[in-house]
Amino acid sequence: MSDYIIRGTAGKGRVRFFAATTRELAETARQIHHTGRVATAALGRLLTGGAMMGAMCKNEQDLLTLQIRCDGPIGGLVVTADASANVKGYAVHPGIELPPKENGKLDVGAALGNGILYVVKDIGLKEPYIGQTELVTGEIAEDLTSYFAISEQVPTAVALGVLVDKNDTVKQAGGFIVQMLPGEGMSQEEALEYENMIDMLELRLAAFASVTSLMEEGMQPEQMMEALFQDYDMVIHDRLETKYACNCSKERVENAVASIGKKDIQEMIDDNKPVEVNCQFCNKHYIFEVEDLRQLITYDEEA
């Protein structure tokens, strides 16, 4: 498989991690949405984070949505993922261009500006879980780190990266999420080991190079986690494919059109012109002829 996520634990099971390589996923999004360089980086980062967070879901039918509402020129981002790490997303204004930062890197933070990160989890309950946090830097990895700390109260380190090549294609993309699990029920000696491990991991994370620079050196998610968890009994439990996948269909779009109500559909019929509906996630176009709209009203009356 090309793009994939590994899931594992370390430190006698007291740390869990997810690490991903997502170049094809991010490049697919770029091609679908014709994103500019900074939007490619922003959307690619959020897609990578969303894919790993989708892989955290416990049940196959669980769905996750990450939404950023912001005042920056990108206008906002939306990403959805399922438990199989299928992910899709879009930027409100994908074609924006901004000058790079002084260090030459793409200025994702300026593209987003100030705003709110919303995390919506549909896990089969009557109402979905909704968590939110203010954007910390707009660079996305730090914002997800803040979300986990504030909304889920789980000490977490998130790293995300998208390297855009000179020809505007995605050259490298990936990331990781590292979480400390509750240290309850430990002896005094175990608690000391736990605290020492946290201190060491913080030092290693602070010294860690960017994800994309490590990938440029040829490191895969496995090697990155081995470097981070050296001497801490790292175990990789599984590896799963992740990909950009939109599940839209004519039937789904038809149901959405039907939901707007008989009066509005009748107005479309009276215009006597076909109606085009576009999927925001994959840019696929669905055409509804006047007769299709009439059938929607007829079906509604029969029902």
N, C-alpha and C positions, 0 to 999 in steps of 0.2 A: 504494500500500500504506500501511496505517496505521502499524503497528509495523515498524521495520526496523533493520538494522545496516549501517554502512558499514565497509569495510576499506580501508586505505591505508598509504602510507609517506611519509616526509618526511626531510629532511636527507640527500639523495642516497641514499636507501634504507637509511640507518643506523638509522632508527626506524620501527617499525610501530605502527599503532593500529587499534582497533576502537571504534566509538561507536554508541550505540543509543538509540532512543526506544521505550519499552515500556509506555505507559500502558494500552493495551487488554489486554495480556498480564497485567499486575499486577491490573487490575480483574477480569479473568476468574477469576484465582486467588482473589480476595477473595469473589466471588459463589459460587464452587464450595465453598469451605471455610468461609464465614461467619466470616471472621477479624475479630478486634478490631483497633483502630487500630494498635497496636504490632506485632501479628503481620502485618498487611497490609504495613507498612513493611519488616519483617524478611524476610518471604517474597518480597516484590517485589524487594528488593535482590538476594537470592541468585538468584532467577530471572533477573534482568537479567545478573548476572555469569555465570551458567551458560550463558545464551544466547550471550554473546560468546565464552566459552571453547569452547562447542560449535562456533562458527564458526571456531575455530582448528584444528579437526581436519582432517587431511589426506585421509582417505578417507571415502566416503559412509557406510560401515557402522560407522564409529567411534561409540562412545557414551561419554558422560562423566557421572559422578555426583558431586555435591557433597553431603557429609553433615556436619552439625554435631551433635556429641554434647556436651551441656552440662548444667550443674547449675542453670541459671536456670529461671524459671517457664514458659518456652515449651517446655521439654522437649527441644528439638532441631528440626532442619530437614533435609529431604531434597529435592534437586533433581536431575533427570536431563535431559540435553540430547543432541541428535544433531548431526551435521555440517551439517544444514540449518537449524539454529537453532530446531528444534521443542523446546519445553521444558515440563516439568511439575514439580510439587513439592507439598509439604505441610508444615505445622507440626504437631508432636506435640500441642500444646495451643493450638489456633488462637484460642480465645476469651478469652485472658488480657487483662487491662487493667492498666496501670501509670500512675502519675502522670507527667506530662511532666517533662523536665529544667528547670533554672532558666531556660534560654533559650527555653523553650516547645516545644522539639523533642521528638519521640517518643523514649523511652529504650530503644532497641533493645539497647544494651550491657547494661543491667540485665535485660532480658528473657532474654538468653542467659547472662550470668554467665561462669563459667569453663568451658573445654571444649577440644575438639579439632576442627579442620577436617580432614576426609578428602577427598581428591580421587582418584577411581577412574577410570582410563582403560582402556576395553576397545577395543583397537586391533587385534584379530585374532590376538594372540599366545596361547600356551598359558595364560598367567596374565595377568590385568590388572595394569597399573601402579597402585600405590597410594602416594600421597604424603600426608603429614600434617604439621600444625603446630599448636601451641597457639594458641588465640585470643589476639589481642593486646589488642583493645578490645571485641570482640563487636559492633562496628558494621559488620562484614562487609567493607567495602571495604578497611580496613586489614588485616584478616585474610587476604584474598586477596593483597594486596600482599606480606605476610609469607610466604605460601606460595610465591609465585613466586621470591622472593629466596632462601629457604632450600632448598626442594625442587627447584626447577628452575634455581636460580642465574642468574636473568634479572632485571636491574634493571627494575622495573615500577612504574608508578603506576596505581592503580585508584580510580575515583570512581563512586559509586553513589548514587542518590537516589530516594525515593518521597515525593511530597507527597499527604497524605490530606486531603480537603476536609472542611468542617464537617459534611456529611451522611454522612461516613465512606467515601465513594467515593474512588477514586484520581483525583486531578486531574492529576498529572504523574508520570512515571517515566522513568528512563533512566540512562545512565552511559557511561563510557569506560575502555578499558585501553590504556595507552601503554607500549611496551617498547623498550628500547635493544638493538639487535642487536650481536653481537660486532664490535669494531673491529679486526679482525686484518688484516694485510697493508697497512696504511696507511703513507704517507710521514710524515715528521715534521710537515710542514705540515698534512696531512690529520688527523693525530692531534690537533694543536692545535685545529683547527676542530671536531673531534669533542668535545673536552673543553669548549670554549667553548659549544657547542650544549647539552651536558648542563647546564652551569651556568645558561644562560639558561632552559632548560625548567624546571629546578627552581624558579627565581624566578617564572616564569609560573604554574606549578602551585600554588605557595604563595599567590599572589595571586588565584588563580581563585576565583570565587564558586561556590556549590553548584550542582550540575547542575540541580536543580529550579528554583532561582531564575533561572537563565539561560533555562530553558524557559518560565518564566512571562513572561519578557521577549520571548518569541517565537523564541528561537534553537533551531535544529534541530541534529542531530549535525554536519552539514557546517559550520555557522557556528561551532560550538564548537571544532572542530578547526582551522578557518582562523584563529581568534583565537589558539589555542595555538601553531600552527606558522607564524605570519606570518614571512615572509622565509626560510623553510626548505623551499622547493620541495615543498609538500604535493601528493600525488597520491592521488586516490580510485580504487581499482582496481575495486571492485564494491560493490553494494548488494543485500542479500538480506532477504527477509521473515523476521520472527521471530514466533512465535505460541505460545500455550499449547495443547498438543495431547497427548492421552492415547491411546496405541495399545492399550489393553486391549480384550479381546473375550471372548465366551463360551468360545471355544476355548482361549484362553490361560489363563483362570481354571479351566477344566475340567482342563487339564494340571496346574495347580498343585494342585488338589484331588486328582487322581490320584496325585500325588507323595507325599502324606502316608502312603500305605501301605494295603494291603488291610484290616488289622486295624481301623484307625481308621475307615475308610469303612464297614466292617461295623457298627461301633458306632453310626454315624449312621443306618444302615438300621434297626437294631434299635430306635432311638428312634421310628421311624415318623413323622418330621416333616420337612418341607422344610428345607433348609439354605440360609441366605443368606450370600453372600460379597460384601463391599464392596471396591471399588478405592479405595485410599488417595489416589490422585492425582486422580481425577475424581468420587469419591463415587457412582459408578454401582453399582447393586445387581444381583447375579446370583443367581437362585433355582434351586436344584437339588432337584427332587422326588425322592422315594424311588426311583422307577423310574429316574431319571437316575443315581443312585448305584449302583443294581444293574447298570446297563449299563457303568459304569466298571469294576466288578469283573469282569464277564463279558468285557469287552474285554481286560482285563489277563490273564485266564486263557487266552484265545484266543491272545494274543500270545506 
